[in-house]
Amino acid sequence: MTNTSPIALFGAGGKTGSQVLRLARERGISIKAFEHDLPAPEDRFEGVEYIECDVLKDDFAKDLEGCRAVVSALGVSFGPSAALDPPPLYTDGTRNLIAAMKQASLSRLVLISAAFVEHQPSVPTWFDFTARPALHNILEQMRTMEGILVREPDIAWTAARPGWLLDEPFTGEAVIADRRLADGCFRCRHADLAGALLDFVIEDSWVQGKPAIGRPEAAEFESITAVKAELGLE
């Protein structure tokens, strides 16, 4: 493939996926957008090919042909049912992505895990006692997903590990470190994560790596009150 071939983007309609799509269009990067439910025609980006796809059920290998990489922004939205029994997007979904990539002779995969799959010294202690228990089952899936990747020597994977995600504008100031968040970096903006995912593909960086991505934020975004409100734990 060439560097003008499209990137296959899964989860293009989510908070991070939509930012990947927006930034890619701004940078002139061709995208093939895979979504579980297609947006209305008036809500689509011009020049983007949209494909309806359920990664847990569909056969989409042919749709990957001609792409240079896969970026997966698939994720599980937090809620009571998802916390108790999350859909297997990170596990079965990743296995299906890899199987389809192999059929399409495609090897580059960049996807989203989480910094919290392992201990993070820079994360406030209160987070470990309040938010982490609520996320236990989702984080277990992410750990399994990372194990799946490690056992795939023919896939040039990158498992991005963002901090606690924040829906604020792009800054381009994300701090990227190996496996663990840098000091003072507890949160990560969806838009900054999206920019990093694109950079990993374009620069072919962090291959077989687990880059932790975060950025210092204002106290109003890093407080226990803010995180509890976002999780609906108040």
N, C-alpha and C positions, 0 to 999 in steps of 0.2 A: 504494500500500500504506500501511497505518497502522503506528504504532510498536508495535502489539500483534500484527501479523502475524508468523508464525514466521520464524526464521533457518534457512536450509538449511545444515547443517553436514556437510561431507565429511571422512572420516577420523575419525569420531566415536569409534572404538574405540582409537585410538592414544594415546600418552602425553599429547600436547597436546590432541588432540580430546576425550579423556575428561575433561580438566580444564575445557575450554570447556563441555562438557555439564553438569558438576557446578556450575560457577559460574553458568551460565545458570539452572539450576533454583533455586539459592539466591536469585537476583535476580528470579525470577518471569518470566524471558524464555522465550517459547515457541520450541522447537527441533524441527526435522524432521531426524532423524539418518540420514545416508547412510553405509552401511558395506559393505565388500566381503563380509564374512562376518557375518551377524547374530548378536548375542549370544543366549545361552539366555534364555528368558522371565524366569527368576528373576534374571538379571543386568541387566535393563533398568530404566531410570528410569521411574517411573510418570508417565504423561501425555505421554511423548515418542513421536512417531510414528517408527518405524524403517523404513527402506527399503533393501533389498539392492541394491547398485549397484556396477558396475565402470565407472569413468569412462573406461576405455580401450576399452570394447566396447559398453556399453549406451546406449540412448536414454532419457534421463531428463528431457527438457525438460518434459513434462507434470507431473512430480512437483515442479517448481520453481514452478508456477503458484500464486499467492497468497502467496508468500514475499516478504519485504522486502529480503533480502540473502543472499549466499552467503559463508560462511566456509569456506575450505579449509585443513584441517589435514593434508592429505595429505603424506606424506613417504616417503623411502626409508630403510629401516633399514640401517645400515652393516654390511657383511660383505664377505668376499673377492669373491664373485660380483657383489654390488651395486657395489662399488668399481670393478671392471673394466668392467662393462656394466650400469649402472643401468637399471631399467625407466623408460620415458618418462613418468612421472607428472607431472613439472614442465613438460614440453614438450607432448606430445600430450594429456596430461590437462588442462592449462590451456586448450589450444585447444578441447577438447570441452566444458569447463565454459562457456567464453565463448559457444560456438555454442548451447548449450542455454539459457543465460541470455537470449540475443537472441531465441530462439524464444518464451520465456516473458515477454518484455518486462520483463526484470529487468536493472538496470544496476550495482548495488553489489556489489563483490567485494573481499574481504579474504583474503589468503593469506600463506603463509610462504615466505620466501626465506632468506637467511642473511647475516649481517654480512660473512662472509669471501668474498663474491663480489668484493669490492674490498679494497685495502690498508686495514688498520685500525691506526692508530698506537698504540692502547692495548693491542693484543694482544702477548703476549710473543714475542720473536724466536724462541725455540725452537719455538713453535707453527708458524711458517712453514716450519721445516725438518723437522718430524716429522709433524704431523697434516695440514697442508694438502696435501702430495703425495698422501697416501692418499685425500683427498677430491676430488681434481682433477676426475674425470669427473662427479661429482655437482654440484660447484660450476659446472662448465661448463653443465650443464642448467639450473641456477638462473639463470645469466646470460642464457641464451637465453629463459627464461621471462620475465624482466624486460623483455627486448626485445620479446617478444610483447605484453606489457601496454602498453608505451609506444606501440605502433602501433595501439592500440584506443581512439580518442578518445571513443567512445560508452560505454565502460565506466568507471565511477568506481571505480578500483582502488586498493588499498593493498597494497604488498609489504613485509610486516614482515620486518625483518632482525635476528633474535635473535643473541646471542652463543652461545658453546658451551653447549648445553643441559644442564640439570642437573635430575635427578629428586628434587626436594626440595619441601617444602610451600610454599603460597602466602604471599607477604609483602605484596603490594600496594605494594612499594617500588621497582619497576623504574624505571630512569632511561631516558628516551626522548630520542633526539637524531636529527638529520637525517643519514641515510645512514651515519654513522660512530659507533661506540660511544663513549660519554663516557669520559673519563679514569678509569681504575681499574675499568672495567666490561668484564670479559672474558667472564663467564658470564651465562646467563639461565635462570631456572627455567621448566620447562614450564608450571607453574601461573601464574606471572607473565606469561608470553607469552600464555596463554589469556585472562587478564584484560584484557590490552591489546587482543587481537583483538576481544573483545566491546565494549570501550570505543570502538574505532575505528568500529564499526557504530552503536552507540547515540548517540555524539556526532557522527557523520558527520565525523570528523576524519582528517587525513593523506590526503585524497583526492588521487590521483596523486602520492603520496609514498612514500618508502622509509625509514620510521622504524627506527632501530637501537635495540635493546632489550637492556639488560643491567643488572647489579647487582654491586657489590663482594661477594665471597664470602670465606669463611675460606680460609686458605692450603691446608688439606687438600683443598679442591675445585679450587684453581687451580694445583696443582703439575703438573709434567710427568709425574710418576708416575701421578697420578689420570687425566689425559687419555689417556696410553698404555694404561692398564688398560681404560678405557672403549672404546677403539678396538681392543683386543685386540692391541696392538703390542708387548707385553712378552714 
